Amino acid sequence: EIYWLSFIPLVLAFLYVIIYAPDYIILLITFFAPLSLKYDLNETGLSLSLPTEPFIFIITLLFIYKTLIQRTIDKNVYKHPITIAILANLIWIFITIFPSTIFIVSFKFFVARFCYIVIYYFIIISIFKSFKKIETFFWLYCSALLLIIFYSLFRHQQHFFTQEYAARTPQPFFSDHTIYGAVIALILPVFMGFFLKSRVFEFKRWQKYLALIYLIILIVGLIFSYSRAAWISVGAGIVFAI
């Protein structure tokens, strides 16, 4: 009756894909990122986002192996000013671990930051060389985000869409409505572009109208997030675009 053993075939399958086709795992992580739930590790003061963070950690180890052992380094990326700034920030975070009052929490923060930079900066650069994969990235992320919008609206309507309850509607996926609204505000212009510039992206007609449906749902989600900062940001973005 050790039920977790039944996950071993699934884990082995994921390991195979991680080694031989990491691009697909990263795109899968992208879909599950908004849907991840934080799991507190008892009294350690640490937490883990499931199911994404374990896979992010494994891919990071694989990246380090390929970089150090196989020397698959793109020197142009490492010489770029943005890379230098990111690495300088990362080094400073590492230095500040040692005078920290809670060493283990600070160390976990550094490891998490390091893993996310590896995945969503260094590895994603190679993936985004394909423009279609950039589009896939946004479609996957937004599809998961729409599920949370439907979930939030369902909870919100039970309280008659009051502003007071808006802060709790996206929980447990987002800790409060401001982060939820900010994420929608960041994704919304992408799908506005997908709809208005569908010819540029070489979308078929059904893709154009699917982008419109996504855009409408995002706008509804933004309105009922009651995040005034997100509203102002989108409004300012529209003025800037014009």
N, C-alpha and C positions, 0 to 999 in steps of 0.2 A: 504493500500500500504506500509506496514512495512515489507519489503521483508526478513529482517534478521530473522524474526520469523519462517520462513520456515526451518531454520537450527536447531530448537529446538529438533525435533525427532532424528536428527543425533547426536546432542550433548548428549542427553539422552542415546542413544545406546552406544556411546563412554564411557560415565560414567559407564554404566553397565559393559562393558568389562574391563575398568580400575580397577574396584573394584574386579571383579571375575576372570579376566584373564589378569593381568597386563603384563605378559610376551609377549603376542601378541601385545600389544600397544607399548611396547619398541622396538620390532622388526619392527613395522610399523614406528615408529619414526626414526629408523635406516635407513629405505628406503628413507624417506622424508628429512633426514638431509642434503644431498648434494643439494637437490632441493629447500630448504627453501630460502625465499626471505626476506630481511631486510626491515622492515616497520618503518619509522621514526614517532615518536609520536609528531607531531607539533613542538612547541617551547620548549618542556621540556628537549631537549637534549638526550632523551632516544630513544631506538629503540627496536623492537621486531621481532624475526625471526618467520615467519609464514610458515607452520602451526605447527611447532614442539614445540616452547617454551611454549605455553599455556598448552599443554598436559604434558610436562616435569614438569611444576609447579604443576599441579594437582596430578601427581603421587608422587612428592616429599612430598606434604601434606599428602597423603595416607601413605607413608613410615614413616613419623614422627608419625602419629597416631598409626600405628602398632607397632612401636619401643617403644614409650613412654607409650601407653595405654595397648596394648596387650603384650608388652615386648617380642617381637620376635627378640631377639638379639643373634647373633652368636658370642660368646665371643672370639673365635679363630681369627675371622676377625679383631675385634677391638684391639686385643693385638699385631697384626702383625706390624713389624717395618715400612712397607710402609704406613699402615693406620695411624700410629702415626705421620709420616712425613707429610702426606697429611693434617691431622687435625691441626698440628702445623702451616702449611702454611695458612690454612683457618682462624685460630684464628688471625694470624698476619694481614691478609687482613681485617678482621673485625675491629681490633684496628685502622688501618690506615684510616678507614672511617671518624673518628671524627675530625682529623685535616685537612681533605680534603677541598679544596677551593670550590668544587662543590659537596656538600654532596649527593644530589639525584643520581648523576651519579655514584659515588663511591659505594653507597648503592646498586644500581641496579647491578653493577659489582659483588659485593659480593653475592647477591641473585642468580644471574645467575651461578656463579662459584659453589656455594653451591648445586644448583639444578642439575648441570651437574655431580658433584662428586657423589651425591646420586644415580642418574640414572646409570651412566657409570662406577661406581666403586662398591658401596655397593650392588645395586640391580643386576647388571650384574654378580656379583660373583655367586649368587644363580642360575641365568639362565645358566651360563657357566658350571655348574656341569654336564649338558648334552652336550656331545661333538657334537651331531648333531645340537644343537642350535647355537654352535659356527660357524659351517659351514653355517647354515641358515643366521646368522648375516652377514657374508662376502658376501654371494651370493646376499642378499638384497641390501647391501650398494653398491656393485660393479655394480649391475644392474642399479641403479639410476645414478651412476657415468658415466656409458657408455652412458646414454642419454645426459649427459652434454658434453661428448667427441664428440658425433655426432653433437651436437649443435655448439660446438666450431669449429670443422672442417668445418662445413657448412659456418659459418661466416668467417673463415680464408681463405677458397678457393675463396671467393668473393674479397679478397685482395691479391690473388696469393701466399698465404702462406708466406708472408713477415714477417721477424723477428720483424719489427717495430710494426705491428698490433697484434702480438701474445699476448701482455700484456692485450688487451681488449677483446679477443675472449671468455673467460669464464664468462665475466660479463653478467648478474648481480648475477650469482650463486657464483662466486668467485671474490673477489675484484681485484686480479691480477694473472698473469700467474705463479708466484713463489709459491703461496699457492696451486694453481691448480696442478702444477707439483709435489709439495711435497706430496699431497694426492695420486696421481697416483703412485708415487714412494713407498709409504707405502703399498699400496694395491697390487701392481704388484708381489712382492715375494710370497704372499699368493697363487695367482693363478698359479704361476710357480710351487709351491709345490703341489697344487691340481692336476696339469697335470702330473708332473714327479713322484709323489708319490700317484697316484690314488688308488693303491691297499691298501695302508695304511689307506686311508679314506673310503675304501670299496665302491668306486664309480662304478656305472655301466658304460658301454662303452660310452653311450651318454653323461654322466656327464663329463667323461674325455675329450671328444672332445669339449664339451661346454666350459669347463675350458680353453682349447687351444684357442678357438675363443675369449673368454674374454681376455686372455693373449695377443693375437695379437693386439686387439683393444687398450688395455692399453699401449702397446709398441708404437703404432702409436700416441696415445694421448700424451705420454711422449715426443716423438721426436718433435712433433709440438707445444709442450708447450714452447719450446725455453728456458726452465729453466735449466741453466747450472749446478746449485747446485743439482737439481734432477737427472740430467744425471750422475754427479760424484758420487752421493750417491748410485745409482743403480749399477754403475760400481764397486764401492768399495765393495758393498754388494755381488756381484757375485764373486769377488776375495776372499773375506772372506769365502764365502760358499765353494769354491773350496779348 
